[in-house]
Amino acid sequence: MPEYLKEINRAEEEVNFCDYGIQLTRGFRALKLWMSLKVFGRKAFAAAVSRGFDLAELAENILRQLPNWNIVTPAQMGIVTFRYVPQGASAAEASRLNERLVAEMIRDGFAMLSSTTLRGDSVLRFCPINPRTTEADLQETIDRLDRFANTMR
């Protein structure tokens, strides 16, 4: 019995169902997933996961067509990592530029982009798993990234 509930401590044979409510139990983290599966069904979840994987592959393909964009890890499990490396830029300069790109995308507010560090270099990370994300959204996000990158050089 936690200290903040000592005043309501009753005899052990008494059952008080409020002691078993969500507020006084461990977090029921699986509830959201269980409820979503019950409402939308397994097929809808499978389709959404597949779509997220397809969008990551699309992002990879678009980025491969653009100059100065390097794929660091190909699309897998709905995630693709990449970086902008202008000609003649050192690894440190490219890392700083990519960090600035993340900040600019967040400031812009059109899409969320994150970064991570792989093999000592700062890289950008797409994880387009939102079910409302469209191919046009992805294209616009990459267009903005490319525009920002070209103005920062």
N, C-alpha and C positions, 0 to 999 in steps of 0.2 A: 504494500500500500504506500503510494508516494506521500510525502510530507504534506502536500497541499490538500490531500483528501482525508487527513486523519480525523477531522471532526465528523465525517459521515460514516466512519467505520462502524458497522453493525455486527450483530451476532453472525457467526459463520453459517448458521443454518438458514438465515434469511437471504432470499434471492432478490436482488435489486437489479432489474434489467438495464437501468441506465449505466451501471458499471460495465456493461458489455457493448455500449454504443461506440460509434466511430470515434468520438472525441476522446475516449479513454482506452482505446486499443491501439495497437501498432497500425501504421498506415496500410491501407488496403490498396497497394499499388496496382494489383492486377485487376481491380474493379473497372478501370477505364478500358482496358483491353477486352475484358470479358464482356462488358456492356456493348462495346463497339462491335465485337464479333456477333453478339446476339442481334443487334439492330441491323447491321449491314451484311453480315454473312461472310463466310470464308472466301467465297469466290470474289467478292468485291475487294477484300484485302489483298488477295493474290494478284488481281488485276492492277491495283494501286502500286504494289511493290514492283511488278513487271514494268509498269509505266515509268516509275522512278528510275529503274535501271536503263530503260530506253532513252530517257531524257539525258542521263549522264553520258551515254554513248553518243548522243546527238551533240552535246556540248563538246565532247572530245573531237568529233569530226569537224565541227565548225572551227574550233581553235586550231586544228592542224592546217586549215586553209589560210590562216592569217600569218603574215610575217612577224617574226620576233616572239611568237608565243610557242613555248615548249611544253609538251605533255611530260610530266614527271612520272606519274603513275597512270596507266590507262584506266578507263572507266571500269570499276568493279564494285559490286554491291551498292550501286547507286551513287558512287562518289568518284570524282575525277580530280586529280591535283595537277596543277600547271603553273607556269610562271612566265612573266614577261621579261625577256632578256634582249634589250636592244643591242645592235651590233657594236662591238667595242667596249661594252660594259663589263666591268669586273663582277665577280660573284657577289662581292659585298655591295657594290652599287645596285645590282639587280635586286638583291634582297631588300635594300632600303626602298627601292622603287615599288616593289611588290607590297611592302608594308604600307606605303603611302596610298597605293591603289585600294587596299582594303578600307582604309580610313575614308577615302573619297567616296567609295561606294556606300558606306554606312551613312556618311553625311548626305549623299544624294537621296537615299531613302527608297530608290526604286526596287532594289533587290538586296537580299542579305548574302554576303560573301564572307567566308572566314579564311583564316590562314593557319598554317602549321609549319613546323620545321621538319624537313626531311634531309637526311645526310648533311646537316649543318646549314642548309639553305632555306630561306623563307619561301614558301610556296603558297599559292592560292588554292582554295578548295571549294568545289561545287558539290552540293548534295541536294539535287532538285527533286525532292520526294513529296513536296506539297501537292496534294491531288488537284489543286486548282491551277498549278503551273502549266502553261501552254508552251508550245514550240515557239510561238511569237514572243512570249515573255523571256524565254531563254536567249533567243536571238537578240532581243533588245538589251538584255543584260550584257551579253558579250560585246555588242556594238558600243555600249557605254564604256565598258572596260577598255576597249581598244581606243576609243576617243580620249578618255582620261589619260591612258598610257602615252599616247602620242603627243598630248599637250604638256606632259610632265618632263619629257626628255630635254 
